[in-house]
Amino acid sequence: MLERRARDNDSNRYDESLSPSHNAIEVRAIVSALRPARGETVVDLGAGTGRLTLPLARRGAKVVAVDLSLRSLEINRQKCEEAGLGDQVVHVMADACHLPIRTSSIEKLGSGMLLEHITPAQERKRCVEEIHRVLRPGGRMAITAYNYSWSLRRRRAPREGSHNGDLYFYRFEGAELAGLLGHFRNPRVSGILNLPKRLAVPALDRVIRALPPLAVQSGELLFAVAHR
């Protein structure tokens, strides 16, 4: 599979591909929305090399780290062991559209920049349905996805394409992502990474994120929170 091969090949460089400010804002937004408690089971869907896995585990959650890339999961596992969190994390190699998790068995689920890499559209829908299936009634999810923002539309940037020719991506509009989450309770879609990199600090970003119509137009990523 092209995506698995691309993720395996990129695993050693992935941590360097995101700026510290990007990582801080995105991870903090997801963790703050999920509010993981000690002993809760939280799925990190598209866990990669662990940038969300470790913060969730440090809050005391039992984390199920799911990813398609075996090499990424190996790096993730090594980081967890080195941090003394190995006993709290289970690493599972699986397709996000076919989760090997029992129905209604998970309290919370987080996912950072996964959904936009799934193709075709029916498989993106299936992934969201799988998230809904594994969550318990009342369970909470928080995800991010590429945003087809006003500035990208103004520049006529492509809606979909590929990174380095082998990793597909798709950019969502806010209403489109909200529509995918229509069978969840109270889905809320806003935007994060709303400011230029030189101004990208969590406090300022939270202010804009609190104004969803503005944040959806300006954010580099869409940020969605919903309950089953």
N, C-alpha and C positions, 0 to 999 in steps of 0.2 A: 504494500500500500504506500502510495507516494507520501501521504502526510506522515505516516509513522517513520518512514525513512528520513524525511526532512527534519522531524523532531529529534530523532536519534542523532543525526548529524549536527544539529544546532545546539544540542544539550550542553556541551562544554562552554559555549559562548553566550548562552541565553541570559545569564545573570548580568552580563556586561551590556546587554542590548537595551536595557531600560535605565533611565536616569534615576538617581536616588530620590529626586522630588516626585517623579511619576510613581515610583514604587511606593513611597510613603503615603501619597494621597490615595491611590487606588486600594492598597491593602488596608489602610486605616478605615476607609469608607465601608468596605465589606465587613471587616471585623466589628466595627461599631454598630452596623446594622444587625448583624447576627447576634451580638452579645452572648457569645458562647459561655456556658457555665460549666463548672467542674463536674465531670462525669457525663455530660451530654455527648451524644454521638453526632458528629458533624462530618458531612461529606465535602471534601475539596475536589470538585469536579474539574478535570483538566489541571491536575496538581502540578505537573511539570517538575521543576527542580526544587520546589518547596517554598516559594516566596510567601504563599498564604498558609501552607501547611504548618510551618513552625509557629507563626503568631497565634494560630488557633490552638495548637497544642500547648503553648505557653500559658494560655488562659485556663488550662486544665481539662479541655475537651478531649474526648476520644475521637481521633480523626481517621476517616477512611480516605486515603489519598488515591484517587483514580486517575489514570492517564493511559493513553494509547502507546506512549513511548517507554519501552523498557529501560533504555539508557537514562532517560530523565528520572524515572523512578529510582534507579540505582543511586543517582546523585542525591535525590531527595532522602532516601533511606540513610545514606552516609551522613548527611547533615543532621538528621534527627538523632542518630546514634551519638554523634559528636556533641550535640546539645543536651544529651541525657534525656531525650524524649522518645527514645525508640520504643518503649513499652506502651506509649500512648497512641502510636500511629500504625495502622495497617495499610500496606501498599498493595494496590490492585491494578493489574494491567487489564484494561477493558475499554470497549467502545462506549462513548458517552450516550449513544443512541440505543444501547442494549445493556443496561446496567445489571450486573449480577448481584442485585440487592433486593431483599424481600419488600413487598408492597407495604406501605405505611409503617416502615421500621425506623425512619430517621427523623430526628428532631429538627435539624437545620442543614442547609446546604449552601456553600459558597462557590463561586466560579469566576475567575478573572480571565477575560479575553479568550474565551473558548468558542462561544456560539457562532462567531463570525467566520470561523474556519471550517464549518460544516457545510457540505453541499451534497445534494441540491436542497431547495427550499423545504421539501417534504421531510427531509432528514433533520433539518433544524426544528421543524415542528415536532418531530418524533422525540428529539432530545428534550424539548420543553415538557412534553407529555411524560417522559421518563422521570424528570425531576418531580413533577406533580405526583406520579405514582409512588415513588419511594418515600416521600414525605408523609409524616403522620398528619391527621387532621389537626389544623392549627399550626403545623410546622412552618418554618420561615425559610425563604431563600433570598439571597442577595447575589446579583451577577453584574458583570460589566460586559460591554460589547462595543465594537467600533461604531462610531457615530458618523452618519452622513450629514455633517454639520452645515450651517449656512455658508461658512467660508469655503468649504469643499465644493458645495453646489455652485457657488459663485465662480469658482475657478474651473468649473466643469471637470472636476476630478472624477475618475472612474468610480462607479458604484461598487464594482467588484473587480477582482484581479488576482494577482499572485505575488508573493514575496520571493524574489530570487528564482522565479519560474517554477517553484515546486510546492509552495504553501499557499493554498487558496484563501482568499478573504472576501468578506461581504460587509458593506457598511449599511447599518439600519437607520431608518428615520425613527424618531421617537414614537410616533403613533403606530408605526408598524410593529415595533417591539412590544408596545402595550397591547396590541391586538393578539400577538402570540401568547401573551400571558392572560388572556381573557377568561380562562377557566380557573384562575387563581382568585382568591379573595383580596380585594383592595390593592391591586397592582399599582405601584407608583414608579414612574420613570422620570428621572432627572438626568443631569449631566455632571461629569467630573473632569478635572484637568481643563478648566475653563479659561485659564489665563496663560499668557506667554511663559515660556520656561523660566525666564529671569524673575518672574513674579509668582511662580508656582509654589505656593506654600499652603499647607492644609487649612489654616484659619481662613484665609481669603477665599479659598476654593469652597469651603463650607458655606460661606455667606451667599455665594452665587448659587450653589446647589440647592439652597433653601427656596430659590425662585425657579421652579421647574421650567416654565415657558422660556426663560432666558437661558437657563443652563442647557436645555435640550438643543438650543440653537448654537451654543458656543462650545460645548464640551467636546474634547477629543474622544471621550468615551461616554456612552450612555450607562446609567447606573439604575438598576431596577431592583425593587424590593417588593415581595409579595408573600402571602400566606396561602396555604392550602385550605 
